[in-house]
């Protein structure tokens, strides 16, 4: 990822953040976009000192619920080839590896979202 592209990427879609208390610095975030019936997880990160506190799982759940309430039926995320921790994380949340993309050296994972009404 190129850092100069971040403002443009973040200007599209929705970003949720997590902080330990009101007005505290953010310790985790998720950025996602909705394209019709597809939820696309663009970026997610949890500060190292705050990992293993279920923040990532909570942010993913919030994004999936939000998208589901707006008619999304599937969720997709791309995981870098060397990021086995993220790959395991998403698989535990029900994402299945669809394919490996040589050009970008990443895995595409997908999950069916429950119908919400």
N, C-alpha and C positions, 0 to 999 in steps of 0.2 A: 504494500500500500504506500502511496505517495502522500506525505502529510499535507502538501499544498492543495490536494484534492479534497481534503476533509470538509472544509466549509461548504463546498458545493454539494457533496454527498449528504451532509447533515441538513441542508436546506430543503431536501426532498424527504418526505416520509415523516415518521414520528420517532421521537426519542424519549424514553423513560429513564429516569435516574433513581438511584438509591443512595440515601445518606443515613448515618446513624441517628440523627435527630434534626429537627427543624433548623434551617440555616447553617448546617454543617456542610463541609465539603462533600462532594459526591464520592462514593467509593465503588460504584458499579453503574453501568448503563447498558441499554440495548437500543439499537436503532433499527427500525424496520419500515417496510413499505408494503402497501396493499395494491395489488394489480388484479382487479376483477375478483376472481375466487381464489387468488394466490396471496398468501402472506410470505414475504421475502425478508428473512432476517439478514440485514446487511452487516451489522457489527454488534459485538457484545464484548464487554470486558469487565473484570472484577479486579480491584486492586489486590496485589498479592497478600497483604496483611488482613484482608477481609474474605479470603477464599474459605471454602468449607463451612459457610454460614447460610447456605441455601439461597443466597442472593441471586445467583444466575438462574436457578430453578424458578424462583419467584418472578423474576423479570420475564422469563420465557412464558410462564403461565399467564401473566398479565397480557403480554403481547398476543398470545394465542386466543385468549378470551375476547380481547378487544376485536381482533380480526374475525373471529367466529361470529361475534354479534353483528358484524357488518357483511356477513355472507361468505366469508372465506371458507373454502372446503379443504384446501391443502396448504401446507407450510413447507418452505424450502430454505436450506442454508448451504453455504459453501464452506468447506473446511480445508485449510492448507494441508498439504501432504504430510508435513512434519509435525503437525499439531495433534498428536495422539490423545492428549488430555481432552481437547475439545471434541474429537471424534467420539470418544467414550462417553462424554457428557451428553451429547445429543442422542446417541444410541440409547442411553438409559432413559431418555425422555420419550422414546418411541420412534425416533427418526431412523429410517432405513437408508443404507447407502445405495444410491441409484447407479452411479457411474463415477469413474475417474476421468478428469479432463486434463489431458496431457499439456495442452497449450497454457493453462493457468496453474498447473501442478496442484490441483485441489480436487477434493471429493465433493460430489453433490449428494446431499441427503434430503429426504422428503418424508413428510408425515401427513396422514389424513386427519383433518380436524373434525371433532364431533359437531353434528348439526346443533345449532342453537336457535331458539325461537322464542 
